[in-house]
Structures are given as C-alpha cells and as structure tokens.
Amino acid sequence: MGHKGRGAWREPFQHLIFVALLLFLKGSFAQIRYSISEEMKDGAAVGNIAKDLGIDPRTLKERGFRIVSSSRDSLFQIDHNDGILYVKGKIDREEVCERTTVCLINLKTVLENPLEIHYVVVEIVDVNDHAPSFPEREKRLEISESAMPGARYQLQAARDPDGGTNSIQMYKLSSSDHFRIDVKERGEDRKMPFLILQKPLDRESKRNHKLLLTAVDGGRPPKSGTMEITVDVLDINDNMPVFTKDVYSVTLNENSPVGTTVVQVNATDLDDGPNGEVFYTFGNDVDSKLRELFDLDFITGKILVKGNIDFEEQRSYEIDIQASDRGAVPLTADKSVIIKIIDVNDNVPEIDVTSFSSAIPEDSRSGTTVALISVHDLDDGQNAKVSLSLPDETTFKLMPSTQDNIYSLVTKSPLDREGVYEHDIVLVAKDAGEPSLSSLKTIKVIVSDVNDNSPEFLLTPYTFYVAENNIPGESMFSVSALDRDLNENALVSYQICRDCGDDTKYTSALNINSENGMVYALKSFDFETVKTFQFHVLATDSGTPARSSNATVTVFILDQNDNTPLILSPLSSNGSAEGVEEIPRNVNAGHLVAKVRAYDLDVGYNGWLLFALHEVSDHTLFGLDRYTGQIRTLRPFTETDEAKHKLVILVKDNGNVSLSATATVLINLVEPREAFAASDVKGILKDEDENNVTFYLIITLGSVSTLFLISIIVLIIMQCSKSTDYSSKYLQDTNYDGTLCHSIQYRSGDKRYMLVGPRMSIGSTIVPGSNGNTLVVPDRRRRASGET
C-alpha cells in the first residue's frame, strides 16, 4: 500500500496539486502547506512530510512521528515508514468548510528525541460536485393583466454549495414573448433573479403562462438546476357584457297579472370573477311610469309585470335595459326591449278637462268657474254612462250643465293663498257597468297672490353694536323683512324713517340700501362723543296699493384702541421722550434709577399700559417693572462696566391691536464724590423748586397770559385786515359763534388740566406723538357736510 501511495504521489496533476511552503522557526518549528482536490479517494497521498521537512524517514518510528492535534485529524493519517501524509476517507469540501471561500485544514505533527513540532496546512480545492438547486421546485405568481411592461418581480435565488467559478454564474428563462429574466448582483457569489414583464398580458387570450427558470454554474462541464414558474394572469375589467340577441320584441296581454314574465334578456362577459358577473338595470331613459308598470330582476334579466297594463293608455312600450358587470369601473351595454300590448275589453271612463284656469286670484268670490270637465267611456251601452264626483272636497264643487257628461268646477268657499296655495282636486268618474269601472283624475288649481300682507321684520326691535372709528361709506349691519305675498307684492324696499321722531343728527348720518336693507354710515362715530342712538327703518312692498311696516333699531358704539400712550416722564426740553440720569457707581442692587410715566386716553384694556425694555446696553445691570415703569439696578457696578448706558423703554397698551410709544433714558455712571456733589446740587435745586413753586407758577401763568393776549390781538388784526371770502377759506365753521377762546382738558395721572388757547373747544384732544402743542379741533364742517 505504501508503494502504491508513493507512486500515486509522484504522478503529477492526477490526484495532487502540490504547493509546499517550508518555514524554519529556530530550528525546531516548521510549517508546510499542501493543496488537494476534494472528493479524492481514500488512501490518496497528500505529500511527503518527512522529505519536505528534511527528516530521515528511518527515524520516524523511533521518534514517534504522529499527528497530535487537528480539528480535522480524522481526515488524514501518516505512514511512519516513509513520512507520507495520506487521505483517510472521502473529503467533501462543502461539508468540511461550509460557506468558506478558502478551505484550510491545520495539522500539528510532533517528533520526539529531540522534540520537534511541525505545522501542516492542507487546502481543500473545490471541484464542481454540486448542481444548483432552488428552494422550491414550482413557483406561482399572480400578475394583473393591467401590469405595465417593465414591471419587475423578484424570484427566489438558487443555491449552489460550490464556490468560486463553480458557483451559480447565470440564469436562463425558457422562451417567452411576455417575460425575460434579469439578474442583480448581491455580494460575493450571489445573484438575485428578477422576472421582467416585456409585453402586456391578456387574460382572455391566455389565463396562465408556464416558464422554466434554469440556474447554471461555472463548472466544466457546467451543472444546472431548474424551477417551474406558473404566472396566473389576474383579470381586469376590459370586456363589456354582450347581449345574446340583437332584437328583443314580445307581445303582452293587457291586464296581465302582476308577476307575469314578459321576456328574459341575457348577456355574457368574457372577464373573470366580479368583472364577468353581469347584472341588469333599467336604462336612464326609463321614466317612473314604466318603472311602475314593469319590474326587472337584476340577476336573471327577467322583465316582470309590476302594474296595470292598459291597451287604451298605450299600445306599446320600449324599455332600455342595461347589462353591467361588477368591476371596479363597471362596463355597460344597452339593449331596447319592445313590448306590444294586446287589447281586451276593459275600458274605464276617461276624464277630460277643458277651459281650465290653472291659477285664480285668492280674492275670487264664491261660484267662480275654475274649469269645464267632460267625461266619456270607450265602451258602449250601459257601460258608457258615466257619473262624475268630487270626494272629500270642501273648497270646490261640480255644477252639471245642460249637456250630458259636461260639468263646471266652481269655488265653494273663500280662498287664501297664504294658507293653501295649491289645491289637488280629485275627480272620480264611474260607469254603470257590471262590475262597475271607475277612473280618477287629479287637477291642480293654483291660487294666485294679491297684496294682502304687509312686510314683517325678522326681529323687532333690532340691536346692533358698531365699533367707533368706522370707515364712512362702509356697511355696518343689515335689517331684513319678509312678505308672505309673492312676486311684486313680496318685493320689499327699505328706507330710514326721517319722520318717526328720531334725532336727525344721527339719521342724517345713515343711509340704507333699499334692496337688501344694508345700513351704511356716512360718517365715523366716536365712542367718546356718542355711545348709543336709535332710529327706525321702514319696509315697503311693491304691491298696489303698497303696504309697509317699521322696526326700531338701537345702535351701541363700542370703544376701540385708537389712542397711543403718551410719555409724561422722561421729557426733554424740546418735547421728546428722553432723559438723562446720573448715578454713582457704588449704589447697591435694587437702586431706583428712574421712573417712566405715561398715560393713555382710551379706557379699559385699551388704556392699561405695560412697560418693557426695548433696547438695553447691558441686560445684567438694569431691570424694569412692567407695571410701574420703575428702572432699578440688578447688581452693583464693577470697574469693567461702561460709564454710559442707553435704555429704550417700550410703553404699550393692551388693546387687540396694541399701540405703543418709546422713551429713552441715558444713564451716566459717576464717581461717588461727583454723584454726591450732583446730589447736593439736585437737592438744593429741588428744595428751591419746592420752595419757589408758587413763584414759578406765577411766572408761567403770566407768560401764558401775555402770549394769549398777543395771540388775540394778532387774530383780531388778521380778521379785520382780510376779506370775508379769504376768511371763509380758512374758517368755514358753520357753528362759529364769534368767540376766539376755547378750552381743552387733558389728564396726567390722577390730575386734570385745562389749557386755554385760540380756536379750541371742549371736545379738542392732544394728538399723541405731537410736540405737546398740537391740538386736534373737531371738524364741525366735515360733520355738517356728512349729515347733509
């Protein structure tokens, strides 16, 4: 056996591919490497370890040459006579090294006396001994026939335990006009197949497609595996129902019993499932009368008698039938069914209405003729004698005429259109046959309108709330009145009543749209001037004679936030809201620096002021109380703090649309001595101011009086020197009483002041944001022109 193995080892390229790497590690350790193909026969030689390591084969047995450790030592054995490594049993690479690209088996050999350890690495080279296989032998796919070309459907990839070129290299699809295969690379030795739709599918042409997918590896010769793919084509609704007959024409006896089958229509649909399930309905042109006579079984397509079929009423019927499928978007086919009626002797009396007045005035007197009615029967003899009556009728009655079977329909009691505007009068005609036949006829009598109702307001009185400063010419509110009459008698027009005792001062400032009752203001209202007023609106219809009614309207004026806050302090000499404060550097936290004072002419939330720091040079130094406006230090000053600081205080009210103003406070930090000196000066000045306040008030009043007298003199001179036309150009005040002095009041905190000056009235106000001298004088001329 040893000679046989040794000969096999010497034959190149038959059983062994030898690659040996010999490493000497300090003379006692070495490593060699061999490569063999998997599936080699039992006893095949791997390599001569003794020769490759340079060991005398004669000493192998004495030195106990053996394999001492290996994860796969059972796969190999060593001949102690010649040192050749043989295969022990059949080696399957896929079993030994599952899912490993390079399969290496490490062996550790030992020699004793002296001790030597050598490492042997055996590489198992893959051979193509496995064919690709799919997880499933058969695969079913469902693809809608509406799928567009290019649609991709992922398939399960085949598996091949072999590696490298022996793994799966390609996929092939059996010949198909509708499909092709596409492969996407995924990692090492992995290929994912996708089924690609090339051509649209048609379920009606072919319900399913049989395909064969083949996976081929790269061995020589190559091996392959297959999977059958069945593509079931899912139906879409692309075929409409088709009737089995081109023409449906039948005959039917009149008076056929209800439930009698007239005809059965039938239609088929090539689609599958709900798309091929057909149901039947009447066409859109089938009116309610036909639906009362005939019924249609929507499943079977049977047309059944539902009502009374009368030959004398109609001799034939044409019914449109629709056959629809139950697809998501149903398809429909139409077919007409002609039904011819066969006559039998069953005529009933007929009622004819001639000279019919469809509308009569509601003020018509009793006995007014509404219509002439005649009755007749197509039958003969006793069956043709007809009587006419009005059952359960209290408003109208029948008056027979001198001619047979002719009647007059007249009023029996007064009419009221607002109570009943339309009367359905039922006429019953009955013949004298046995059994007696009768017929009914209903006529409609419409009661026309006369102007007997006055307009009625929806509310009375009306109450409206209008915000001040409204824009002149814009609508404020509307009133509405209804008239129970019709047409012109119900056409209501509106006007403001000028002769109802209301204050003309307010009615002249209003206008109303005569068509829709919308009320407009010709001027802007001021809450501080007027808070409420009342007027009357007159509603008149267009009848003859016209009728009218009036309603009281109460208007409440609502205050608006139309005044900006005014800064009282700080205030510079030129009137701007700016002040300078000097404080020593050694003040503590919480020191009061300054206080901003302001007020607002509005009331409520519109006059509630809040303070905020809009701009500040250092947020850590100063704080502001949002309610009192006090500015205080937040911490002591340090040497690194700037000597000058600027604070911009924002003062805003709490109106819905907040108005605001700003004040600027300049703060200079001074040394304690300078501050003390300045404080002394300010204290002295303050004491002097407090001690001499009366003196300053006297000087101020004297100055104001002097200026006032000078102003009066100048105005008198101007009035005397200018012509009347020139004066009227600037003083067009219709209420001018010849005086030149008027007064004005304003509020500062809790005190009230009165300023006196030329051409000022009590209603004048100081304009916020002005220089403190500007006054707004109410424009009586504009008010007067607006009232006009």
Secondary structure, DSSP 8 states (H G I E B T S, - for coil): -HHHHHHHHHSTTTSEE-----EEETTTEEEEEEEEETT--TT-EEEEHHHHHT--GGGTTTTT-EEEEETTGGGEEE-TTT-EEEE-S---HHHHSTT-SSEEEEEEEEETTTTEEEEEEEEEE-------B-S-SEEEEEEETT--TT-EEE----B-S--GGGSEEEEEE---SSEEEEEEE-STT-EEEEEEE-S---TTT-SEEEEEEEEEE--SS--EEEEEEEEEEE--S----EES-S-EEEEEETT--TT-EEEE--EE-SS-GGGG-EEEEE-TT--HHHHHHEEE-TTT-EEEE-S---TTT-SEEEEEEEEEE-SSS--EEEEEEEEEEE--S----EEEEES--SEEETT--TT-EEEEEEEE-SS-GGGG-EEEE-TT-SSEEEEE-SSTTEEEEEE-S---TTT-SEEEEEEEEEE--SS--EEEEEEEEEEE--S----EESSSSEEEEEESS--TTSEEEE--EE-SS-GGGG-EEEEE-SSSS--HHHHTTEEE-TTT-EEEESS---TTT-SEEEEEEEEEE-SSS--EEEEEEEEEEE-------EEEES--TTS-SEEEEEEETT--TT-EEEE-EEE-SS-GGGG-EEEEEEEES-TTTEEE-TTT-EEEESS---TTS-SEEEEEEEEEE-SSS--EEEEEEEEEEE-HHHHHHHHHHHHHHHHHHHHTHHHHHHHHHHHHHHHHHHHHHHHHHHHHHS-HHHHHHH---TT--S--EEEEEEEETTEEEEEEEET--TT-EE-TTS-S--EE---HHHHHHHH-
